[in-house]
Amino acid sequence: YSGRVFFSGLDSADNGGKVFFSNLIERFSELGNCFQKFDPTSENLSDLLDTDGGVVNIPDAHNIRMLHVLGASLIVIAENGVWAVSGVDNVFRATEYAITQISDVGLVNENSFIVAGGSPLWWGKTGIYTLSKDEITGSPVAQNVSLTTIQTFWDKISNDKKANCFAE
């Protein structure tokens, strides 16, 4: 996303809501570099640059399970919700980005996530969800697609079975 590599999925209380991102990639050897160019402890030159690597902290996210690019946003899907990370002017920079919560319904398990027709779909605890763009703002919006179709059937599936589902 945005010329960088993004990493997540740490299962810990301290790091479960963190998304690490690489420096702006210029060479293949830089793929794992998630640090800034200048020493942040330096008294002379410690500025964070737009092209630096770093971490996006989403404190409310618990156990991030999936990252997906949708338009100009990086969609972060955790067990307890969905967030969009985007650049303030649709260009992600280490110095300037926005985090917006899209939904408080997250992903039951990473095997239940698919992309169909260019749209992400995933199983949540309360239904099958997708993202679409709001016609006015252009921002991603979560929708329960099972609500008007199979919700009665969905509600009868146990949480244990939902946690073991596999989407293809």
C-alpha positions as CSV (number, residue, x, y, z in Angstrom):
1,Y,0.0,0.0,0.0
2,S,1.3,3.4,-1.0
3,G,4.8,2.1,-2.0
4,R,5.4,0.4,1.4
5,V,5.0,-2.9,3.1
6,F,2.6,-3.1,6.1
7,F,2.8,-5.8,8.8
8,S,0.5,-6.7,11.7
9,G,-0.9,-9.6,13.6
10,L,0.9,-9.6,16.9
11,D,-1.2,-11.3,19.6
12,S,-0.4,-9.3,22.7
13,A,-2.1,-6.8,24.9
14,D,0.7,-4.2,24.1
15,N,1.1,-4.8,20.4
16,G,-2.2,-6.3,19.1
17,G,-3.4,-3.0,17.7
18,K,-0.2,-2.0,15.9
19,V,0.4,-1.9,12.2
20,F,4.1,-1.5,11.3
21,F,5.0,0.0,7.9
22,S,8.2,0.1,6.0
23,N,10.1,3.0,4.6
24,L,9.0,4.1,1.2
25,I,10.5,1.2,-0.9
26,E,13.2,2.1,-3.4
27,R,15.0,-1.2,-3.4
28,F,13.9,-4.8,-2.8
29,S,16.4,-5.0,0.1
30,E,14.4,-2.3,2.0
31,L,11.2,-4.4,2.4
32,G,11.6,-5.1,6.1
33,N,12.9,-1.7,7.2
34,C,10.4,-0.1,9.5
35,F,12.5,2.7,10.9
36,Q,13.2,6.4,10.4
37,K,16.2,7.8,8.6
38,F,17.4,10.1,11.4
39,D,18.1,9.1,15.0
40,P,15.0,10.2,17.0
41,T,17.2,10.8,20.0
42,S,19.6,13.1,18.2
43,E,19.7,16.7,19.4
44,N,20.8,18.0,16.0
45,L,18.6,16.2,13.4
46,S,15.8,14.0,14.7
47,D,13.0,14.9,12.3
48,L,10.6,12.2,11.0
49,L,10.4,12.2,7.2
50,D,7.4,11.5,5.0
51,T,9.2,8.5,3.6
52,D,10.2,7.0,6.9
53,G,8.9,3.7,8.3
54,G,7.1,3.4,11.6
55,V,4.0,2.2,13.3
56,V,0.3,3.1,13.2
57,N,-1.1,2.5,16.6
58,I,-4.9,1.7,16.8
59,P,-5.4,1.4,20.5
60,D,-8.9,0.1,20.3
61,A,-8.1,-2.7,17.8
62,H,-7.7,-6.2,19.4
63,N,-5.7,-8.8,17.4
64,I,-5.5,-7.5,13.9
65,R,-6.2,-10.3,11.5
66,M,-6.3,-8.8,8.0
67,L,-5.0,-5.9,6.0
68,H,-6.6,-5.0,2.7
69,V,-6.2,-2.1,0.3
70,L,-9.4,-0.5,-0.8
71,G,-9.0,2.6,-2.9
72,A,-6.8,5.1,-1.2
73,S,-7.2,3.4,2.2
74,L,-5.6,0.5,4.0
75,I,-8.4,-1.5,5.7
76,V,-7.4,-2.9,9.0
77,I,-9.7,-5.8,10.2
78,A,-9.3,-6.9,13.7
79,E,-11.3,-9.3,15.9
80,N,-13.3,-6.4,17.3
81,G,-13.7,-4.0,14.4
82,V,-12.6,-2.5,11.1
83,W,-10.5,0.7,10.6
84,A,-9.3,2.6,7.6
85,V,-5.8,4.1,7.5
86,S,-5.4,6.8,4.9
87,G,-3.4,9.8,3.9
88,V,-4.9,13.1,4.7
89,D,-4.8,14.0,1.0
90,N,-5.0,10.3,-0.2
91,V,-1.3,9.9,0.1
92,F,0.0,8.0,3.1
93,R,3.0,9.6,4.8
94,A,4.8,8.6,8.0
95,T,4.2,12.2,9.2
96,E,0.6,12.5,8.2
97,Y,-2.2,10.0,8.1
98,A,-5.7,9.5,9.5
99,I,-7.3,6.5,11.3
100,T,-11.1,6.1,11.0
101,Q,-13.2,3.3,12.6
102,I,-15.6,1.9,10.1
103,S,-17.3,-0.8,12.1
104,D,-17.2,-2.5,15.5
105,V,-17.8,-5.9,13.9
106,G,-14.5,-7.6,13.2
107,L,-13.3,-10.8,11.6
108,V,-14.2,-14.2,13.1
109,N,-11.0,-15.7,11.6
110,E,-8.7,-14.9,8.8
111,N,-9.9,-17.9,6.8
112,S,-13.3,-16.3,6.5
113,F,-12.1,-13.2,4.5
114,I,-12.3,-13.2,0.7
115,V,-12.4,-10.6,-2.1
116,A,-15.3,-11.1,-4.5
117,G,-15.9,-8.8,-7.4
118,G,-13.3,-6.4,-6.0
119,S,-15.1,-6.1,-2.7
120,P,-13.9,-7.6,0.6
121,L,-16.3,-10.0,2.4
122,W,-15.8,-11.5,5.9
123,W,-17.7,-13.4,8.5
124,G,-18.3,-11.5,11.7
125,K,-20.0,-12.7,14.8
126,T,-23.3,-11.0,13.8
127,G,-23.3,-11.6,10.0
128,I,-21.4,-11.6,6.7
129,Y,-20.0,-8.1,6.0
130,T,-18.6,-6.2,3.1
131,L,-17.3,-2.7,2.5
132,S,-18.6,-0.2,0.0
133,K,-17.9,3.5,-0.5
134,D,-20.2,6.1,0.9
135,E,-21.7,8.0,-2.1
136,I,-21.2,11.4,-0.5
137,T,-17.9,11.1,1.3
138,G,-16.2,8.3,-0.6
139,S,-15.3,6.7,2.8
140,P,-15.6,3.0,3.3
141,V,-18.8,1.8,5.0
142,A,-19.4,-1.7,6.4
143,Q,-22.7,-3.4,5.5
144,N,-24.2,-6.7,6.8
145,V,-25.0,-8.5,3.5
146,S,-26.7,-11.4,5.3
147,L,-29.2,-9.2,7.1
148,T,-31.7,-9.1,4.2
149,T,-31.0,-12.6,3.0
150,I,-29.9,-15.4,5.3
151,Q,-29.7,-13.7,8.7
152,T,-32.2,-16.1,10.3
153,F,-30.1,-19.1,9.2
154,W,-26.9,-17.2,10.2
155,D,-28.2,-16.7,13.7
156,K,-28.6,-20.4,14.2
157,I,-24.9,-21.1,13.5
158,S,-22.9,-21.5,16.7
159,N,-20.0,-19.2,17.4
160,D,-17.7,-22.3,17.5
161,K,-18.7,-23.1,13.9
162,K,-18.4,-19.5,12.8
163,A,-14.8,-19.5,14.2
164,N,-13.9,-22.5,12.1
165,C,-15.4,-21.4,8.8
166,F,-13.4,-21.2,5.6
167,A,-14.4,-19.0,2.7
168,E,-13.3,-19.7,-0.9
